[in-house]
Amino acid sequence: MNAALLSPVPAWARWALLLAACGCIFLLGQLRGERRAGEAHIAYVGKQANQAVEVAKAQIQVLVRTETKYRDRVEKIYVKGDEIEKQVPVYVSAADSRTYGVNAGFVRSYDAAWTNEPAGPASDTDREPAAVSLTDIAEADAHNARSCFAWREQALGLREAYVGLQAVMNGGQVKDAPE
């Protein structure tokens, strides 16, 4: 029966039909391969997006934990510093300020230390009393100490946050920094 169907068709047409069928099968195979490659690419991009989301979440957790930890510390420092500064008149009375005066040389030396410039050569005027009371000096020192402690805690917090962010970016575990 096959011979009866194929005998009226010339040989070149049979070969053309066979080549066309092979070409269609080849093209279908190519499309399937491209679809698989596309699916693999989509899976890769999805995996990368999921990793980026996980890293971002971990970074946010590091920053929030560090911010909370050091914000509380800095607030406590400011509260304690305000208490100390308010109690200066209890420890250094006005009578003490009058009795134990500060000389001009002390003020020059103190100002030089905070400007990071030399005070210059000493003179006889350095022995004269300054117009600064011991109470003012104690309050200024309490304020400066409070600020330095707060800045120290902020710097430690920034360092801890940076180390945590590096650990997250490098795929490592985030550890609490030793105190």
Summary of the structure (lengths in Angstrom):
residues: 179
radius of gyration: 40.4
end to end distance: 93.0
largest distance: 134.0
contacts: 406
relative contact order: 0.10
helix: 80%
strand: 1%
